[in-house]
């Protein structure tokens, strides 16, 4: 990152969309290797499938 350049550190409203959405990546934050996404499921969308490619994935279940 160039001196004097700032990147976003707070990502709001990551809970507003159903399904899987990536919010934080090295392209929009100061992280070099971390990407953060969120998967929101409900009765209308009870499951989500996706490929991890060459990434390691960690899942944290917040409820259910």
N, CA, C, O and CB atoms as a CASP TS submission, in Angstrom:
PFRMAT TS
TARGET T0000
AUTHOR 0000-0000-0000
METHOD Language model
MODEL 1
PARENT N/A
ATOM      1  N   UNK     1       0.861  -1.171   0.000  1.00  0.00           N
ATOM      2  CA  UNK     1       0.000   0.000   0.000  1.00  0.00           C
ATOM      3  C   UNK     1       0.903   1.228   0.000  1.00  0.00           C
ATOM      4  O   UNK     1       1.864   1.294   0.767  1.00  0.00           O
ATOM      5  CB  UNK     1      -0.977   0.001   1.231  1.00  0.00           C
ATOM      6  N   UNK     2       0.605   2.176  -0.836  1.00  0.00           N
ATOM      7  CA  UNK     2       1.409   3.386  -0.949  1.00  0.00           C
ATOM      8  C   UNK     2       1.252   4.272   0.283  1.00  0.00           C
ATOM      9  O   UNK     2       0.170   4.316   0.869  1.00  0.00           O
ATOM     10  CB  UNK     2       1.024   4.160  -2.205  1.00  0.00           C
ATOM     11  N   UNK     3       2.324   4.990   0.695  1.00  0.00           N
ATOM     12  CA  UNK     3       2.200   5.904   1.843  1.00  0.00           C
ATOM     13  C   UNK     3       1.082   6.914   1.624  1.00  0.00           C
ATOM     14  O   UNK     3       0.929   7.459   0.531  1.00  0.00           O
ATOM     15  CB  UNK     3       3.526   6.641   2.091  1.00  0.00           C
ATOM     16  N   UNK     4       0.313   7.154   2.661  1.00  0.00           N
ATOM     17  CA  UNK     4      -0.789   8.111   2.574  1.00  0.00           C
ATOM     18  C   UNK     4      -2.071   7.516   2.027  1.00  0.00           C
ATOM     19  O   UNK     4      -3.107   8.181   2.013  1.00  0.00           O
ATOM     20  CB  UNK     4      -0.387   9.262   1.723  1.00  0.00           C
ATOM     21  N   UNK     5      -2.015   6.280   1.581  1.00  0.00           N
ATOM     22  CA  UNK     5      -3.199   5.602   1.054  1.00  0.00           C
ATOM     23  C   UNK     5      -3.870   4.855   2.195  1.00  0.00           C
ATOM     24  O   UNK     5      -3.209   4.166   2.972  1.00  0.00           O
ATOM     25  CB  UNK     5      -2.828   4.628  -0.113  1.00  0.00           C
ATOM     26  N   UNK     6      -5.177   4.993   2.291  1.00  0.00           N
ATOM     27  CA  UNK     6      -5.913   4.241   3.304  1.00  0.00           C
ATOM     28  C   UNK     6      -6.906   3.326   2.610  1.00  0.00           C
ATOM     29  O   UNK     6      -7.418   3.632   1.533  1.00  0.00           O
ATOM     30  CB  UNK     6      -6.639   5.192   4.296  1.00  0.00           C
ATOM     31  N   UNK     7      -7.160   2.213   3.244  1.00  0.00           N
ATOM     32  CA  UNK     7      -8.170   1.289   2.749  1.00  0.00           C
ATOM     33  C   UNK     7      -9.178   1.064   3.846  1.00  0.00           C
ATOM     34  O   UNK     7      -8.898   1.258   5.028  1.00  0.00           O
ATOM     35  CB  UNK     7      -7.544  -0.050   2.285  1.00  0.00           C
ATOM     36  N   UNK     8     -10.317   0.664   3.444  1.00  0.00           N
ATOM     37  CA  UNK     8     -11.432   0.459   4.366  1.00  0.00           C
ATOM     38  C   UNK     8     -11.100  -0.620   5.387  1.00  0.00           C
ATOM     39  O   UNK     8     -10.558  -1.667   5.033  1.00  0.00           O
ATOM     40  CB  UNK     8     -12.703   0.082   3.597  1.00  0.00           C
ATOM     41  N   UNK     9     -11.422  -0.369   6.652  1.00  0.00           N
ATOM     42  CA  UNK     9     -11.201  -1.339   7.717  1.00  0.00           C
ATOM     43  C   UNK     9     -12.511  -1.819   8.345  1.00  0.00           C
ATOM     44  O   UNK     9     -12.529  -2.859   9.004  1.00  0.00           O
ATOM     45  CB  UNK     9     -10.308  -0.737   8.784  1.00  0.00           C
ATOM     46  N   UNK    10     -13.598  -1.085   8.155  1.00  0.00           N
ATOM     47  CA  UNK    10     -14.891  -1.470   8.721  1.00  0.00           C
ATOM     48  C   UNK    10     -15.828  -1.779   7.550  1.00  0.00           C
ATOM     49  O   UNK    10     -16.006  -0.960   6.649  1.00  0.00           O
ATOM     50  CB  UNK    10     -15.483  -0.330   9.652  1.00  0.00           C
ATOM     51  N   UNK    11     -16.412  -2.958   7.581  1.00  0.00           N
ATOM     52  CA  UNK    11     -17.317  -3.389   6.520  1.00  0.00           C
ATOM     53  C   UNK    11     -18.684  -3.604   7.132  1.00  0.00           C
ATOM     54  O   UNK    11     -18.901  -4.569   7.866  1.00  0.00           O
ATOM     55  CB  UNK    11     -16.805  -4.686   5.816  1.00  0.00           C
ATOM     56  N   UNK    12     -19.587  -2.722   6.835  1.00  0.00           N
ATOM     57  CA  UNK    12     -20.911  -2.737   7.450  1.00  0.00           C
ATOM     58  C   UNK    12     -21.933  -3.485   6.582  1.00  0.00           C
ATOM     59  O   UNK    12     -21.751  -3.670   5.379  1.00  0.00           O
ATOM     60  CB  UNK    12     -21.387  -1.306   7.702  1.00  0.00           C
ATOM     61  N   UNK    13     -22.992  -3.896   7.239  1.00  0.00           N
ATOM     62  CA  UNK    13     -24.155  -4.519   6.592  1.00  0.00           C
ATOM     63  C   UNK    13     -23.802  -5.784   5.811  1.00  0.00           C
ATOM     64  O   UNK    13     -24.359  -6.036   4.743  1.00  0.00           O
ATOM     65  CB  UNK    13     -24.814  -3.526   5.661  1.00  0.00           C
ATOM     66  N   UNK    14     -22.875  -6.575   6.349  1.00  0.00           N
ATOM     67  CA  UNK    14     -22.564  -7.848   5.697  1.00  0.00           C
ATOM     68  C   UNK    14     -23.678  -8.866   5.909  1.00  0.00           C
ATOM     69  O   UNK    14     -23.639  -9.965   5.356  1.00  0.00           O
ATOM     70  CB  UNK    14     -21.242  -8.406   6.223  1.00  0.00           C
ATOM     71  N   UNK    15     -24.663  -8.497   6.705  1.00  0.00           N
ATOM     72  CA  UNK    15     -25.775  -9.403   7.015  1.00  0.00           C
ATOM     73  C   UNK    15     -27.022  -9.134   6.185  1.00  0.00           C
ATOM     74  O   UNK    15     -28.072  -9.707   6.477  1.00  0.00           O
ATOM     75  CB  UNK    15     -26.122  -9.299   8.474  1.00  0.00           C
ATOM     76  N   UNK    16     -26.953  -8.303   5.183  1.00  0.00           N
ATOM     77  CA  UNK    16     -28.170  -7.886   4.488  1.00  0.00           C
ATOM     78  C   UNK    16     -28.549  -8.745   3.286  1.00  0.00           C
ATOM     79  O   UNK    16     -29.638  -8.582   2.736  1.00  0.00           O
ATOM     80  CB  UNK    16     -28.017  -6.485   4.041  1.00  0.00           C
ATOM     81  N   UNK    17     -27.662  -9.665   2.865  1.00  0.00           N
ATOM     82  CA  UNK    17     -27.962 -10.451   1.665  1.00  0.00           C
ATOM     83  C   UNK    17     -27.962 -11.939   1.973  1.00  0.00           C
ATOM     84  O   UNK    17     -27.099 -12.444   2.691  1.00  0.00           O
ATOM     85  CB  UNK    17     -26.950 -10.147   0.556  1.00  0.00           C
ATOM     86  N   UNK    18     -28.934 -12.617   1.425  1.00  0.00           N
ATOM     87  CA  UNK    18     -29.073 -14.055   1.578  1.00  0.00           C
ATOM     88  C   UNK    18     -28.067 -14.761   0.669  1.00  0.00           C
ATOM     89  O   UNK    18     -27.761 -14.278  -0.421  1.00  0.00           O
ATOM     90  CB  UNK    18     -30.519 -14.507   1.256  1.00  0.00           C
ATOM     91  N   UNK    19     -27.557 -15.901   1.122  1.00  0.00           N
ATOM     92  CA  UNK    19     -26.604 -16.658   0.327  1.00  0.00           C
ATOM     93  C   UNK    19     -25.171 -16.343   0.729  1.00  0.00           C
ATOM     94  O   UNK    19     -24.927 -15.867   1.837  1.00  0.00           O
ATOM     95  CB  UNK    19     -26.805 -16.371  -1.148  1.00  0.00           C
ATOM     96  N   UNK    20     -24.223 -16.605  -0.163  1.00  0.00           N
ATOM     97  CA  UNK    20     -22.797 -16.422   0.106  1.00  0.00           C
ATOM     98  C   UNK    20     -22.288 -15.170  -0.602  1.00  0.00           C
ATOM     99  O   UNK    20     -22.499 -14.991  -1.801  1.00  0.00           O
ATOM    100  CB  UNK    20     -21.991 -17.661  -0.344  1.00  0.00           C
ATOM    101  N   UNK    21     -21.619 -14.313   0.155  1.00  0.00           N
ATOM    102  CA  UNK    21     -21.071 -13.079  -0.405  1.00  0.00           C
ATOM    103  C   UNK    21     -19.731 -12.782   0.259  1.00  0.00           C
ATOM    104  O   UNK    21     -19.618 -12.841   1.484  1.00  0.00           O
ATOM    105  CB  UNK    21     -22.059 -11.889  -0.214  1.00  0.00           C
ATOM    106  N   UNK    22     -18.727 -12.468  -0.535  1.00  0.00           N
ATOM    107  CA  UNK    22     -17.400 -12.124  -0.036  1.00  0.00           C
ATOM    108  C   UNK    22     -17.353 -10.615   0.166  1.00  0.00           C
ATOM    109  O   UNK    22     -17.648  -9.854  -0.755  1.00  0.00           O
ATOM    110  CB  UNK    22     -16.274 -12.602  -1.018  1.00  0.00           C
ATOM    111  N   UNK    23     -16.984 -10.180   1.369  1.00  0.00           N
ATOM    112  CA  UNK    23     -16.976  -8.752   1.708  1.00  0.00           C
ATOM    113  C   UNK    23     -15.580  -8.157   1.793  1.00  0.00           C
ATOM    114  O   UNK    23     -15.375  -7.001   1.423  1.00  0.00           O
ATOM    115  CB  UNK    23     -17.680  -8.537   3.013  1.00  0.00           C
ATOM    116  N   UNK    24     -14.626  -8.930   2.274  1.00  0.00           N
ATOM    117  CA  UNK    24     -13.274  -8.418   2.514  1.00  0.00           C
ATOM    118  C   UNK    24     -12.287  -9.256   1.713  1.00  0.00           C
ATOM    119  O   UNK    24     -12.318 -10.485   1.767  1.00  0.00           O
ATOM    120  CB  UNK    24     -12.918  -8.444   4.037  1.00  0.00           C
ATOM    121  N   UNK    25     -11.416  -8.589   0.975  1.00  0.00           N
ATOM    122  CA  UNK    25     -10.368  -9.261   0.215  1.00  0.00           C
ATOM    123  C   UNK    25      -9.094  -8.416   0.288  1.00  0.00           C
ATOM    124  O   UNK    25      -9.146  -7.276   0.751  1.00  0.00           O
ATOM    125  CB  UNK    25     -10.806  -9.492  -1.271  1.00  0.00           C
ATOM    126  N   UNK    26      -7.966  -8.942  -0.153  1.00  0.00           N
ATOM    127  CA  UNK    26      -6.760  -8.123  -0.217  1.00  0.00           C
ATOM    128  C   UNK    26      -6.895  -6.918  -1.167  1.00  0.00           C
ATOM    129  O   UNK    26      -6.110  -5.973  -1.087  1.00  0.00           O
ATOM    130  CB  UNK    26      -5.594  -8.981  -0.650  1.00  0.00           C
ATOM    131  N   UNK    27      -7.875  -6.959  -2.050  1.00  0.00           N
ATOM    132  CA  UNK    27      -8.075  -5.841  -2.982  1.00  0.00           C
ATOM    133  C   UNK    27      -8.776  -4.644  -2.359  1.00  0.00           C
ATOM    134  O   UNK    27      -8.620  -3.519  -2.832  1.00  0.00           O
ATOM    135  CB  UNK    27      -8.866  -6.306  -4.166  1.00  0.00           C
ATOM    136  N   UNK    28      -9.566  -4.883  -1.275  1.00  0.00           N
ATOM    137  CA  UNK    28     -10.312  -3.764  -0.688  1.00  0.00           C
ATOM    138  C   UNK    28      -9.990  -3.541   0.796  1.00  0.00           C
ATOM    139  O   UNK    28     -10.716  -2.829   1.489  1.00  0.00           O
ATOM    140  CB  UNK    28     -11.802  -4.005  -0.850  1.00  0.00           C
ATOM    141  N   UNK    29      -8.907  -4.147   1.275  1.00  0.00           N
ATOM    142  CA  UNK    29      -8.524  -4.000   2.683  1.00  0.00           C
ATOM    143  C   UNK    29      -7.010  -4.144   2.811  1.00  0.00           C
ATOM    144  O   UNK    29      -6.344  -4.543   1.855  1.00  0.00           O
ATOM    145  CB  UNK    29      -9.255  -5.053   3.575  1.00  0.00           C
ATOM    146  N   UNK    30      -6.464  -3.826   3.970  1.00  0.00           N
ATOM    147  CA  UNK    30      -5.022  -3.977   4.151  1.00  0.00           C
ATOM    148  C   UNK    30      -4.569  -5.422   4.389  1.00  0.00           C
ATOM    149  O   UNK    30      -3.373  -5.666   4.548  1.00  0.00           O
ATOM    150  CB  UNK    30      -4.580  -3.130   5.299  1.00  0.00           C
ATOM    151  N   UNK    31      -5.492  -6.373   4.416  1.00  0.00           N
ATOM    152  CA  UNK    31      -5.099  -7.768   4.605  1.00  0.00           C
ATOM    153  C   UNK    31      -4.350  -8.253   3.370  1.00  0.00           C
ATOM    154  O   UNK    31      -4.679  -7.875   2.245  1.00  0.00           O
ATOM    155  CB  UNK    31      -6.338  -8.663   4.881  1.00  0.00           C
ATOM    156  N   UNK    32      -3.350  -9.085   3.583  1.00  0.00           N
ATOM    157  CA  UNK    32      -2.569  -9.595   2.453  1.00  0.00           C
ATOM    158  C   UNK    32      -3.040 -10.961   1.982  1.00  0.00           C
ATOM    159  O   UNK    32      -2.899 -11.300   0.807  1.00  0.00           O
ATOM    160  CB  UNK    32      -1.111  -9.671   2.829  1.00  0.00           C
ATOM    161  N   UNK    33      -3.601 -11.749   2.900  1.00  0.00           N
ATOM    162  CA  UNK    33      -3.950 -13.119   2.545  1.00  0.00           C
ATOM    163  C   UNK    33      -5.359 -13.522   2.968  1.00  0.00           C
ATOM    164  O   UNK    33      -5.791 -14.641   2.691  1.00  0.00           O
ATOM    165  CB  UNK    33      -2.965 -14.058   3.159  1.00  0.00           C
ATOM    166  N   UNK    34      -6.069 -12.633   3.626  1.00  0.00           N
ATOM    167  CA  UNK    34      -7.369 -12.977   4.195  1.00  0.00           C
ATOM    168  C   UNK    34      -8.511 -12.487   3.321  1.00  0.00           C
ATOM    169  O   UNK    34      -8.505 -11.352   2.843  1.00  0.00           O
ATOM    170  CB  UNK    34      -7.503 -12.397   5.590  1.00  0.00           C
ATOM    171  N   UNK    35      -9.482 -13.352   3.122  1.00  0.00           N
ATOM    172  CA  UNK    35     -10.755 -12.958   2.527  1.00  0.00           C
ATOM    173  C   UNK    35     -11.837 -13.380   3.520  1.00  0.00           C
ATOM    174  O   UNK    35     -11.746 -14.444   4.132  1.00  0.00           O
ATOM    175  CB  UNK    35     -10.974 -13.619   1.091  1.00  0.00           C
ATOM    176  N   UNK    36     -12.840 -12.555   3.673  1.00  0.00           N
ATOM    177  CA  UNK    36     -13.918 -12.839   4.623  1.00  0.00           C
ATOM    178  C   UNK    36     -15.233 -12.774   3.877  1.00  0.00           C
ATOM    179  O   UNK    36     -15.505 -11.817   3.153  1.00  0.00           O
ATOM    180  CB  UNK    36     -13.907 -11.838   5.824  1.00  0.00           C
ATOM    181  N   UNK    37     -16.027 -13.781   4.056  1.00  0.00           N
ATOM    182  CA  UNK    37     -17.352 -13.798   3.470  1.00  0.00           C
ATOM    183  C   UNK    37     -18.361 -14.260   4.498  1.00  0.00           C
ATOM    184  O   UNK    37     -18.017 -14.654   5.612  1.00  0.00           O
ATOM    185  CB  UNK    37     -17.390 -14.696   2.234  1.00  0.00           C
ATOM    186  N   UNK    38     -19.585 -14.201   4.101  1.00  0.00           N
ATOM    187  CA  UNK    38     -20.660 -14.583   5.002  1.00  0.00           C
ATOM    188  C   UNK    38     -21.681 -15.385   4.207  1.00  0.00           C
ATOM    189  O   UNK    38     -21.999 -15.053   3.065  1.00  0.00           O
ATOM    190  CB  UNK    38     -21.317 -13.332   5.667  1.00  0.00           C
ATOM    191  N   UNK    39     -22.185 -16.439   4.823  1.00  0.00           N
ATOM    192  CA  UNK    39     -23.239 -17.248   4.211  1.00  0.00           C
ATOM    193  C   UNK    39     -24.449 -17.155   5.125  1.00  0.00           C
ATOM    194  O   UNK    39     -24.388 -17.551   6.289  1.00  0.00           O
ATOM    195  CB  UNK    39     -22.786 -18.752   3.996  1.00  0.00           C
ATOM    196  N   UNK    40     -25.537 -16.636   4.601  1.00  0.00           N
ATOM    197  CA  UNK    40     -26.773 -16.535   5.370  1.00  0.00           C
ATOM    198  C   UNK    40     -27.796 -17.464   4.726  1.00  0.00           C
ATOM    199  O   UNK    40     -28.116 -17.346   3.543  1.00  0.00           O
ATOM    200  CB  UNK    40     -27.301 -15.054   5.426  1.00  0.00           C
ATOM    201  N   UNK    41     -28.294 -18.383   5.533  1.00  0.00           N
ATOM    202  CA  UNK    41     -29.277 -19.362   5.075  1.00  0.00           C
ATOM    203  C   UNK    41     -30.574 -19.168   5.834  1.00  0.00           C
ATOM    204  O   UNK    41     -30.587 -18.672   6.961  1.00  0.00           O
ATOM    205  CB  UNK    41     -28.753 -20.805   5.254  1.00  0.00           C
ATOM    206  N   UNK    42     -31.656 -19.565   5.204  1.00  0.00           N
ATOM    207  CA  UNK    42     -32.962 -19.560   5.876  1.00  0.00           C
ATOM    208  C   UNK    42     -33.821 -20.646   5.230  1.00  0.00           C
ATOM    209  O   UNK    42     -33.310 -21.457   4.457  1.00  0.00           O
ATOM    210  CB  UNK    42     -33.664 -18.142   5.777  1.00  0.00           C
ATOM    211  N   UNK    43     -35.098 -20.669   5.533  1.00  0.00           N
ATOM    212  CA  UNK    43     -35.968 -21.708   4.974  1.00  0.00           C
ATOM    213  C   UNK    43     -36.048 -21.626   3.458  1.00  0.00           C
ATOM    214  O   UNK    43     -36.161 -22.657   2.795  1.00  0.00           O
ATOM    215  CB  UNK    43     -37.364 -21.599   5.566  1.00  0.00           C
ATOM    216  N   UNK    44     -35.994 -20.432   2.899  1.00  0.00           N
ATOM    217  CA  UNK    44     -36.061 -20.272   1.451  1.00  0.00           C
ATOM    218  C   UNK    44     -34.767 -20.726   0.777  1.00  0.00           C
ATOM    219  O   UNK    44     -34.807 -21.203  -0.357  1.00  0.00           O
ATOM    220  CB  UNK    44     -36.353 -18.819   1.095  1.00  0.00           C
ATOM    221  N   UNK    45     -33.634 -20.589   1.439  1.00  0.00           N
ATOM    222  CA  UNK    45     -32.338 -21.033   0.929  1.00  0.00           C
ATOM    223  C   UNK    45     -31.629 -21.792   2.053  1.00  0.00           C
ATOM    224  O   UNK    45     -30.814 -21.217   2.774  1.00  0.00           O
ATOM    225  CB  UNK    45     -31.468 -19.816   0.421  1.00  0.00           C
ATOM    226  N   UNK    46     -31.943 -23.096   2.203  1.00  0.00           N
ATOM    227  CA  UNK    46     -31.423 -23.860   3.337  1.00  0.00           C
ATOM    228  C   UNK    46     -30.001 -24.387   3.155  1.00  0.00           C
ATOM    229  O   UNK    46     -29.423 -24.917   4.105  1.00  0.00           O
ATOM    230  CB  UNK    46     -32.325 -25.003   3.607  1.00  0.00           C
ATOM    231  N   UNK    47     -29.418 -24.255   1.951  1.00  0.00           N
ATOM    232  CA  UNK    47     -28.067 -24.773   1.712  1.00  0.00           C
ATOM    233  C   UNK    47     -27.359 -23.887   0.696  1.00  0.00           C
ATOM    234  O   UNK    47     -27.994 -23.139  -0.048  1.00  0.00           O
ATOM    235  CB  UNK    47     -28.112 -26.249   1.214  1.00  0.00           C
ATOM    236  N   UNK    48     -26.034 -23.984   0.679  1.00  0.00           N
ATOM    237  CA  UNK    48     -25.224 -23.215  -0.266  1.00  0.00           C
ATOM    238  C   UNK    48     -24.028 -24.066  -0.660  1.00  0.00           C
ATOM    239  O   UNK    48     -23.343 -24.600   0.213  1.00  0.00           O
ATOM    240  CB  UNK    48     -24.766 -21.846   0.348  1.00  0.00           C
ATOM    241  N   UNK    49     -23.764 -24.203  -1.937  1.00  0.00           N
ATOM    242  CA  UNK    49     -22.605 -24.931  -2.437  1.00  0.00           C
ATOM    243  C   UNK    49     -21.660 -23.960  -3.110  1.00  0.00           C
ATOM    244  O   UNK    49     -22.097 -23.014  -3.766  1.00  0.00           O
ATOM    245  CB  UNK    49     -23.027 -26.048  -3.414  1.00  0.00           C
ATOM    246  N   UNK    50     -20.353 -24.189  -2.953  1.00  0.00           N
ATOM    247  CA  UNK    50     -19.356 -23.352  -3.619  1.00  0.00           C
ATOM    248  C   UNK    50     -18.029 -24.075  -3.644  1.00  0.00           C
ATOM    249  O   UNK    50     -17.793 -24.984  -2.848  1.00  0.00           O
ATOM    250  CB  UNK    50     -19.214 -21.984  -2.917  1.00  0.00           C
ATOM    251  N   UNK    51     -17.170 -23.678  -4.546  1.00  0.00           N
ATOM    252  CA  UNK    51     -15.838 -24.245  -4.652  1.00  0.00           C
ATOM    253  C   UNK    51     -14.863 -23.390  -3.847  1.00  0.00           C
ATOM    254  O   UNK    51     -14.935 -22.161  -3.879  1.00  0.00           O
ATOM    255  CB  UNK    51     -15.395 -24.344  -6.133  1.00  0.00           C
ATOM    256  N   UNK    52     -13.966 -24.030  -3.138  1.00  0.00           N
ATOM    257  CA  UNK    52     -12.971 -23.291  -2.366  1.00  0.00           C
ATOM    258  C   UNK    52     -11.711 -23.013  -3.174  1.00  0.00           C
ATOM    259  O   UNK    52     -10.858 -22.240  -2.738  1.00  0.00           O
ATOM    260  CB  UNK    52     -12.615 -24.056  -1.109  1.00  0.00           C
ATOM    261  N   UNK    53     -11.583 -23.623  -4.328  1.00  0.00           N
ATOM    262  CA  UNK    53     -10.379 -23.423  -5.129  1.00  0.00           C
ATOM    263  C   UNK    53      -9.155 -23.854  -4.344  1.00  0.00           C
ATOM    264  O   UNK    53      -9.125 -24.952  -3.789  1.00  0.00           O
ATOM    265  CB  UNK    53     -10.247 -21.954  -5.564  1.00  0.00           C
ATOM    266  N   UNK    54      -8.147 -22.998  -4.294  1.00  0.00           N
ATOM    267  CA  UNK    54      -6.923 -23.324  -3.557  1.00  0.00           C
ATOM    268  C   UNK    54      -6.892 -22.668  -2.177  1.00  0.00           C
ATOM    269  O   UNK    54      -5.838 -22.611  -1.543  1.00  0.00           O
ATOM    270  CB  UNK    54      -5.701 -22.893  -4.357  1.00  0.00           C
ATOM    271  N   UNK    55      -8.030 -22.178  -1.713  1.00  0.00           N
ATOM    272  CA  UNK    55      -8.099 -21.492  -0.413  1.00  0.00           C
ATOM    273  C   UNK    55      -8.448 -22.452   0.715  1.00  0.00           C
ATOM    274  O   UNK    55      -9.199 -23.410   0.528  1.00  0.00           O
ATOM    275  CB  UNK    55      -9.127 -20.363  -0.462  1.00  0.00           C
ATOM    276  N   UNK    56      -7.892 -22.177   1.883  1.00  0.00           N
ATOM    277  CA  UNK    56      -8.320 -22.859   3.103  1.00  0.00           C
ATOM    278  C   UNK    56      -9.553 -22.122   3.618  1.00  0.00           C
ATOM    279  O   UNK    56      -9.618 -20.896   3.536  1.00  0.00           O
ATOM    280  CB  UNK    56      -7.168 -22.897   4.192  1.00  0.00           C
ATOM    281  N   UNK    57     -10.516 -22.844   4.139  1.00  0.00           N
ATOM    282  CA  UNK    57     -11.777 -22.252   4.572  1.00  0.00           C
ATOM    283  C   UNK    57     -12.003 -22.569   6.037  1.00  0.00           C
ATOM    284  O   UNK    57     -11.780 -23.697   6.474  1.00  0.00           O
ATOM    285  CB  UNK    57     -12.957 -22.765   3.715  1.00  0.00           C
ATOM    286  N   UNK    58     -12.445 -21.578   6.795  1.00  0.00           N
ATOM    287  CA  UNK    58     -12.875 -21.781   8.172  1.00  0.00           C
ATOM    288  C   UNK    58     -14.313 -21.317   8.291  1.00  0.00           C
ATOM    289  O   UNK    58     -14.650 -20.223   7.837  1.00  0.00           O
ATOM    290  CB  UNK    58     -11.956 -21.023   9.177  1.00  0.00           C
ATOM    291  N   UNK    59     -15.152 -22.119   8.886  1.00  0.00           N
ATOM    292  CA  UNK    59     -16.561 -21.765   9.059  1.00  0.00           C
ATOM    293  C   UNK    59     -16.872 -21.597  10.530  1.00  0.00           C
ATOM    294  O   UNK    59     -16.449 -22.408  11.354  1.00  0.00           O
ATOM    295  CB  UNK    59     -17.481 -22.830   8.436  1.00  0.00           C
ATOM    296  N   UNK    60     -17.605 -20.559  10.863  1.00  0.00           N
ATOM    297  CA  UNK    60     -18.055 -20.299  12.221  1.00  0.00           C
ATOM    298  C   UNK    60     -19.566 -20.244  12.169  1.00  0.00           C
ATOM    299  O   UNK    60     -20.126 -19.355  11.528  1.00  0.00           O
ATOM    300  CB  UNK    60     -17.443 -18.974  12.806  1.00  0.00           C
ATOM    301  N   UNK    61     -20.240 -21.173  12.831  1.00  0.00           N
ATOM    302  CA  UNK    61     -21.693 -21.193  12.860  1.00  0.00           C
ATOM    303  C   UNK    61     -22.171 -20.263  13.964  1.00  0.00           C
ATOM    304  O   UNK    61     -21.842 -20.456  15.135  1.00  0.00           O
ATOM    305  CB  UNK    61     -22.230 -22.634  13.072  1.00  0.00           C
ATOM    306  N   UNK    62     -22.951 -19.251  13.588  1.00  0.00           N
ATOM    307  CA  UNK    62     -23.429 -18.277  14.566  1.00  0.00           C
ATOM    308  C   UNK    62     -24.748 -18.686  15.189  1.00  0.00           C
ATOM    309  O   UNK    62     -25.054 -18.269  16.307  1.00  0.00           O
ATOM    310  CB  UNK    62     -23.573 -16.924  13.923  1.00  0.00           C
ATOM    311  N   UNK    63     -25.537 -19.491  14.495  1.00  0.00           N
ATOM    312  CA  UNK    63     -26.765 -20.038  15.082  1.00  0.00           C
ATOM    313  C   UNK    63     -27.226 -21.207  14.220  1.00  0.00           C
ATOM    314  O   UNK    63     -26.787 -21.382  13.084  1.00  0.00           O
ATOM    315  CB  UNK    63     -27.888 -18.942  15.193  1.00  0.00           C
ATOM    316  N   UNK    64     -28.120 -21.994  14.792  1.00  0.00           N
ATOM    317  CA  UNK    64     -28.708 -23.090  14.058  1.00  0.00           C
ATOM    318  C   UNK    64     -27.833 -24.273  13.994  1.00  0.00           C
ATOM    319  O   UNK    64     -28.205 -25.284  13.400  1.00  0.00           O
ATOM    320  CB  UNK    64     -29.051 -22.677  12.711  1.00  0.00           C
TER
END
